[in-house]
Amino acid sequence: MLPYHKINNEDIAFFQELLGKENVLHHSSQLYDYAHDETENLLFYPEVVVFPENTHQVSELLKYCNQLLIPVTTRGSGTSLSGGALPVCGGIVLSTRKLNRILKIDAENFQAIVEPGVINYDLQKALESYGLFYPPDPASWQICTIGGNVAHASGGPKAVKYGTTRDYILNLEIVLPNGEILWTGANTLKYSTAYNLTHLLIGSEGTLAVITKIVLKLVPKIPHNILLLFSFESEIDACKAVNDLFLNYVVPSALEFMERDAIEWSIKYNEISNITINEKTNALLLIELENKDKEKLFEEASYVNEILQKYPLATEPLMAETEEEKNTLWKIRRKVGEAVKSHSIYKEEDTVVPRAHLPELLKQVKTIGKKFGFQSVCYGHAGDGNLHVNIIKGNMPDEKWEKELPIAISEIFEVCRNLGGTISGEHGIGWVQKNYLPIVFKPQHFHLFSSIKKAFDPNNILNPNKIIPDKW
């Protein structure tokens, strides 16, 4: 691979002519916000940040960069937790901020066509007047983009009932590194026409092409919901309760797990004073139920309460009926990551196992924590077996943190593999997880991955040094 081209004044002049001066940032004082995402404290400065406004501009930009070997890292809102938006080789950050239009809402076919910079929350609000709903809703839904969600195959609380982003993408308009513009499939609910390029692009983290339009599948919005917060004496009991619900034919629209520390840190961080936790509580389940019929909704809530009566602290759940009460509980859950980050230096691992093995995964995480001397705060999507493990540095010496923690993380990932799971459920691989991939993949996998990358991006300009490990 030839060395990447260092951007010069002639290049900047080309970008300004193509995009307009207002859409090109290149002064050092303007670049900090694009040198990091939400992954730990990593910092990689780009040389230039650009804001294309249409597919043609993306095409011309990529064609130019491909010819000169300029790295291009596509960025949405920068909420990645795996280093996916970090320009680790410098070059250009291609922001989708101005590719932010909802192009069409097709209520008859339950579809929407959007550009990648559309904010998840803004789409949700736009769909309300149509009585439609786009289920994937990551914790950062108020600021994350649909394009970023596609790039990471994001999930969210609603995945337990509705599935992840992967289940709602019908078709993609993409620009290849040589500037060629393609649609990957068709706007149909069924697709059995040769290789499925759409699904290959979902989760590819901007390493194969730049996505410029997205065709989404929508569903009818169920009008009524209720939130229940159940307490448990042990984390293991809370995890076991998840299967109790499914075995009794209850399919919640959200089913979230939080350890005591997770909810207490979030309550404090968000300055919420009207929720208290029983002193015997060590874990909680946040359960959302929905129904078009309010009476049936409350009947189901009563049934859930009956199922969980065998757990002593679950006999008196907190019930949120008003929008204000629901928003408070969701704020606590969605802000746990921010609360942990404000408390200490940390690393977050996005583990996932078959749902019934969640209690064993949690048990093993705690055992590994004792072995290596770290505290962990765990929470996540219990209904999917997706556990976010926040490893807290606290007072751990820097040398031990740097040298021993990767070994501990490897052991956690080996547990996931042995339980039939894998090392990321929704955060992706990006920069920080790539060198753990040999735990779950064989060299032949990486031969295939490398071949796919080369077929799409022979000059390796798109988000280079991501996903594929350094050694395999």
C-alpha positions in Angstrom: 0.0 0.0 0.0 1.4 3.4 -1.0 1.6 6.1 1.7 -1.3 8.4 2.0 -1.2 11.8 0.4 -0.7 14.8 2.7 -3.4 17.4 2.0 -2.0 20.7 0.6 -3.4 24.1 -0.4 -4.2 22.9 -3.9 -6.4 20.1 -2.4 -8.1 22.6 -0.1 -8.8 24.9 -3.0 -10.4 21.9 -4.9 -12.6 21.0 -1.9 -13.7 24.7 -1.5 -14.6 25.0 -5.2 -16.6 21.7 -5.1 -18.4 22.3 -1.8 -18.1 26.0 -1.0 -15.7 27.6 1.4 -18.3 27.4 4.2 -18.3 23.6 3.9 -14.6 23.1 4.3 -12.8 23.3 7.7 -9.0 23.2 7.7 -7.7 25.5 10.4 -6.3 23.6 13.4 -8.7 25.5 15.8 -11.7 24.0 13.9 -10.7 20.4 13.9 -10.9 19.3 17.6 -14.6 18.4 17.6 -13.9 16.0 14.7 -10.8 14.4 16.3 -12.8 12.3 18.8 -16.1 10.5 19.3 -17.6 9.0 22.5 -15.0 6.3 22.7 -12.9 6.7 25.9 -10.4 9.6 25.6 -8.9 8.9 22.1 -7.9 11.8 19.9 -7.0 11.6 16.2 -7.0 14.9 14.2 -8.2 15.0 10.6 -6.5 17.4 8.2 -9.7 18.7 6.8 -13.5 18.4 7.6 -16.0 18.6 4.7 -19.8 18.9 4.6 -21.2 17.7 1.3 -24.8 18.6 0.6 -25.7 16.0 -2.1 -24.7 12.7 -3.7 -22.9 14.3 -6.6 -20.6 16.2 -4.3 -19.8 13.0 -2.4 -19.1 11.3 -5.7 -16.7 14.0 -6.9 -15.0 14.2 -3.5 -14.4 10.5 -3.3 -13.1 10.3 -6.9 -10.6 13.0 -6.1 -9.5 11.4 -2.9 -9.2 7.9 -4.4 -6.9 9.2 -7.2 -4.6 11.0 -4.7 -4.8 8.4 -1.9 -6.4 10.7 0.7 -8.1 8.8 3.6 -11.8 9.6 4.1 -13.6 8.9 7.4 -17.4 9.3 7.3 -18.9 10.8 10.4 -22.5 11.3 11.7 -23.0 12.8 15.1 -19.8 11.2 16.5 -21.6 9.0 19.1 -19.6 5.9 18.3 -18.4 3.8 21.2 -15.9 1.7 19.2 -13.8 4.5 17.6 -15.7 4.1 14.4 -15.6 7.8 13.6 -12.0 8.4 14.5 -9.8 9.6 11.6 -6.8 7.4 12.7 -4.9 8.0 9.4 -5.7 11.8 9.2 -7.0 12.8 5.9 -10.6 14.0 5.5 -13.6 13.7 7.9 -16.7 13.6 5.7 -19.5 14.9 7.9 -23.1 14.0 7.0 -24.4 17.0 8.9 -25.8 18.6 5.8 -27.0 15.4 4.2 -29.9 15.6 6.7 -33.2 15.6 4.7 -36.2 13.3 5.1 -36.8 12.9 1.4 -40.0 11.0 1.4 -42.5 9.4 3.8 -44.5 6.8 1.9 -47.4 5.9 4.2 -49.0 3.6 1.7 -46.0 1.3 1.5 -44.8 1.9 5.1 -41.4 3.3 4.0 -39.3 6.4 4.3 -36.4 7.6 2.3 -33.8 9.6 4.2 -30.3 11.0 3.9 -27.7 9.6 6.4 -27.5 12.7 8.5 -31.1 12.6 9.7 -31.3 12.4 13.5 -33.1 9.3 14.7 -35.3 11.4 17.1 -36.2 13.9 14.3 -37.4 11.0 12.1 -39.5 9.6 15.0 -41.2 12.9 15.5 -41.8 13.3 11.7 -43.5 9.9 11.6 -46.0 10.6 14.4 -48.5 12.4 12.3 -48.6 9.4 9.9 -49.3 7.0 12.8 -46.0 5.3 11.8 -42.9 4.2 13.8 -39.3 3.4 13.1 -38.3 1.0 15.9 -34.5 1.2 16.3 -33.7 3.7 19.0 -30.2 3.6 20.4 -29.5 5.3 23.8 -28.2 8.3 21.9 -31.3 8.5 19.7 -31.8 12.3 20.3 -28.5 13.1 18.6 -27.3 10.0 16.6 -27.9 9.8 12.9 -29.7 7.1 10.8 -26.5 6.8 8.8 -24.5 6.1 11.9 -27.1 3.6 13.0 -26.8 1.8 9.7 -23.0 1.9 9.8 -23.0 0.1 13.2 -26.1 -2.0 12.8 -27.3 -0.3 15.9 -30.0 -1.8 18.3 -31.6 -0.1 21.2 -34.3 -1.0 23.8 -37.0 -1.7 21.2 -34.9 -4.5 19.6 -36.3 -7.1 22.0 -39.7 -6.9 20.2 -38.9 -5.3 16.8 -35.3 -6.2 15.9 -32.3 -4.0 15.1 -31.5 -1.5 12.4 -30.6 -4.4 10.1 -34.3 -5.5 10.1 -35.5 -2.1 8.8 -33.1 -1.3 5.9 -34.6 -2.1 2.5 -32.2 -0.3 0.1 -29.2 2.0 0.1 -27.8 4.5 -2.3 -24.0 4.3 -1.9 -20.9 6.0 -3.5 -17.9 3.8 -4.1 -14.4 5.1 -3.6 -14.0 5.7 -7.3 -17.1 7.9 -7.3 -19.5 5.4 -8.8 -23.1 5.7 -7.5 -25.1 2.5 -6.9 -28.3 1.3 -5.3 -27.7 -1.9 -3.4 -31.0 -3.6 -3.7 -34.7 -2.8 -4.1 -37.5 -1.1 -2.1 -39.2 -4.4 -1.4 -40.0 -6.4 1.7 -38.7 -9.6 0.1 -35.3 -9.8 -1.6 -33.7 -12.9 -3.1 -31.8 -11.5 -6.0 -28.1 -12.5 -6.0 -25.7 -11.4 -3.2 -27.4 -9.0 -0.7 -25.2 -5.9 -0.9 -27.6 -4.0 1.4 -26.9 -6.3 4.3 -23.2 -6.4 3.6 -23.1 -2.5 3.9 -25.1 -2.6 7.2 -22.5 -2.7 10.0 -19.6 -2.0 7.7 -18.7 1.2 9.5 -17.9 3.3 6.5 -15.1 1.0 5.3 -16.7 -0.1 2.0 -18.7 2.9 0.7 -20.3 6.2 1.7 -24.1 5.8 2.2 -26.0 8.8 0.7 -29.6 7.6 0.9 -31.4 5.0 3.0 -34.8 3.4 2.4 -36.4 2.4 5.7 -39.2 0.0 6.6 -41.8 1.4 9.0 -44.4 -0.1 11.2 -47.7 1.1 12.7 -47.2 2.9 16.0 -49.0 1.3 18.9 -50.7 4.1 20.8 -50.5 3.1 24.4 -47.6 1.9 26.6 -46.6 1.6 30.2 -43.3 1.3 32.1 -42.7 -1.0 35.0 -39.5 -0.9 37.2 -39.0 -4.2 39.1 -36.4 -4.7 41.8 -34.5 -7.8 42.5 -32.2 -9.0 45.4 -29.6 -10.3 43.0 -28.4 -9.7 39.4 -28.8 -13.4 38.7 -32.5 -13.3 39.7 -33.1 -10.3 37.4 -31.5 -12.1 34.5 -33.5 -15.3 35.2 -36.7 -13.3 35.3 -36.3 -12.3 31.7 -36.9 -15.9 30.5 -39.7 -16.2 32.9 -41.6 -13.6 31.0 -41.0 -15.0 27.5 -41.9 -18.5 28.7 -45.2 -17.1 29.8 -45.9 -15.5 26.4 -45.0 -11.9 27.4 -43.1 -10.0 24.7 -42.3 -6.6 26.1 -41.5 -3.7 23.7 -38.4 -3.0 25.9 -36.7 -5.1 28.6 -33.7 -3.4 30.2 -31.4 -4.6 32.9 -29.5 -2.3 35.4 -27.3 -3.1 38.3 -27.8 -1.0 41.4 -24.7 1.1 40.8 -25.9 1.8 37.3 -29.2 3.2 38.4 -27.8 5.0 41.4 -25.1 6.7 39.4 -27.6 7.7 36.7 -30.1 9.1 39.3 -27.3 11.2 40.9 -25.9 12.3 37.5 -29.4 13.4 36.3 -30.3 15.0 39.6 -33.5 13.0 40.0 -34.9 13.2 43.5 -38.3 11.4 43.4 -37.0 7.8 42.9 -35.6 5.8 45.8 -34.2 2.3 45.6 -34.9 -0.4 48.2 -31.7 -1.0 50.3 -31.9 -4.7 49.5 -32.1 -4.1 45.7 -29.0 -5.1 43.7 -30.5 -5.2 40.2 -33.6 -3.9 38.3 -35.6 -4.6 35.2 -37.2 -1.8 33.3 -40.1 -3.4 31.3 -42.2 -1.5 28.7 -45.5 -3.0 27.5 -47.6 -1.6 24.7 -51.1 -2.3 23.4 -53.7 -0.5 21.2 -56.2 -1.1 24.0 -55.6 0.6 27.3 -57.6 -2.0 29.3 -55.7 -4.9 27.9 -52.4 -3.0 28.5 -53.2 -2.9 32.3 -54.3 -6.5 32.2 -50.9 -7.4 30.8 -49.1 -5.3 33.4 -51.0 -7.2 36.1 -50.0 -10.5 34.5 -46.3 -9.5 34.4 -46.6 -8.6 38.1 -48.1 -12.0 38.8 -45.3 -13.9 36.9 -42.6 -12.1 38.9 -44.1 -12.5 42.3 -41.7 -15.3 43.2 -38.9 -12.8 43.4 -39.4 -11.1 46.9 -38.6 -7.5 45.9 -40.6 -7.6 42.7 -43.9 -7.6 44.5 -44.3 -3.8 44.4 -43.0 -2.5 41.1 -42.8 1.2 40.3 -45.3 2.0 37.5 -45.0 4.9 35.2 -48.2 5.9 33.4 -47.8 9.6 32.6 -45.4 10.9 29.9 -43.4 12.7 32.6 -42.9 9.6 34.7 -42.0 7.5 31.6 -39.5 10.1 30.4 -37.8 10.1 33.9 -37.3 6.4 33.9 -36.0 6.4 30.3 -33.7 9.2 31.1 -32.2 7.2 33.9 -31.7 4.2 31.6 -30.4 6.1 28.6 -28.0 8.2 30.5 -26.3 5.4 32.4 -23.3 5.5 30.1 -22.8 9.2 30.5 -23.1 8.8 34.3 -20.4 6.1 34.4 -18.2 8.3 32.2 -18.5 11.2 34.5 -17.6 9.1 37.5 -14.3 7.6 36.3 -12.1 6.6 33.4 -13.7 3.5 32.0 -13.9 1.1 29.2 -17.2 -0.2 27.9 -17.6 -3.6 26.3 -20.7 -4.5 24.3 -21.0 -8.2 25.1 -23.8 -10.4 23.8 -24.8 -14.0 24.4 -27.9 -16.1 23.8 -30.5 -14.7 26.3 -30.7 -17.7 28.6 -26.9 -17.5 29.2 -27.1 -13.9 30.5 -26.9 -14.9 34.2 -23.7 -16.9 33.5 -22.1 -14.1 31.5 -22.8 -11.7 34.4 -21.4 -14.1 36.9 -18.2 -14.6 34.9 -17.7 -10.9 34.4 -17.8 -10.4 38.2 -15.4 -13.3 38.7 -13.0 -11.8 36.2 -13.3 -8.4 37.9 -12.3 -9.9 41.3 -9.4 -11.7 39.6 -8.0 -8.5 38.0 -9.1 -6.1 40.7 -11.6 -3.9 38.8 -15.2 -2.8 39.5 -17.7 -3.2 36.7 -21.1 -1.6 36.3 -23.3 -3.6 34.0 -26.6 -2.7 32.3 -28.1 -3.4 28.9 -30.8 -5.0 26.8 -31.6 -8.1 28.8 -34.2 -9.2 26.4 -31.5 -9.6 23.7 -28.8 -11.0 25.9 -26.8 -7.8 25.2 -24.9 -6.7 28.3 -22.9 -3.5 28.4 -20.0 -4.0 30.8 -18.5 -0.8 32.0 -15.1 -1.5 33.5 -14.2 1.3 36.1 -10.6 2.4 36.5 -11.2 4.0 39.9 -7.9 3.8 41.9 -6.3 1.1 39.7 -2.7 2.1 38.9 -2.1 3.3 35.4 0.4 0.6 34.6 -2.0 -2.2 35.7 -4.8 -0.5 33.7 -2.8 -0.4 30.6 -1.1 -3.9 30.8 -3.6 -6.1 32.6 -6.9 -4.8 31.4 -6.6 -6.0 27.8 -6.0 -9.5 29.2 -9.1 -9.2 31.4 -11.2 -8.0 28.4 -9.9 -10.9 26.4 -11.1 -13.3 29.1 -14.6 -11.7 29.1 -14.8 -12.1 25.3 -13.7 -15.7 25.6 -16.6 -16.2 28.0 -18.9 -14.7 25.4 -17.6 -17.0 22.7 -17.8 -20.1 24.9 -21.5 -19.2 25.7 -22.3 -19.0 22.0 -22.1 -15.2 21.9 -19.8 -12.6 20.4 -17.9 -9.4 21.3 -20.3 -6.8 20.1 -24.0 -6.7 19.9 -24.6 -3.1 18.6 -21.6 -0.9 19.1 -19.5 -2.3 16.3 -15.8 -3.1 16.1 -14.1 0.1 14.8 -10.7 0.9 16.2 -10.8 -0.3 19.8 -12.2 -3.8 19.4 -10.6 -4.9 16.1 -7.6 -6.7 17.8 -9.9 -8.8 19.9 -11.6 -10.3 16.8 -9.3 -13.3 16.6 -11.1 -14.5 19.7 -14.2 -15.2 17.7 -13.0 -15.5 14.1 -10.5 -17.7 12.3 -7.9 -16.6 9.8 -10.1 -17.6 6.9 -12.7 -15.1 8.1 -10.1 -12.3 7.8 -9.0 -13.5 4.4 -12.7 -13.1 3.3 -13.0 -9.7 5.1 -9.8 -8.4 3.4 -11.0 -9.6 0.0 -14.3 -7.8 0.5 -12.6 -4.6 1.6 -10.2 -4.8 -1.4 -13.1 -5.4 -3.9 -14.9 -2.3 -2.7 -11.9 -0.1 -1.7 -8.8 -1.3 -3.5 -6.8 1.8 -2.4 -7.9 1.5 1.2 -9.0 5.1 1.6 -12.4 4.6 3.4 -12.1 4.6 7.2 -8.8 2.7 7.0 -7.4 0.6 9.9 -10.8 -0.3 11.2 -12.5 -3.7 11.8 -9.8 -5.9 10.4 -7.2 -6.7 13.2 -3.5 -5.7 12.9 -2.4 -9.4 13.3 -4.4 -12.4 12.3 
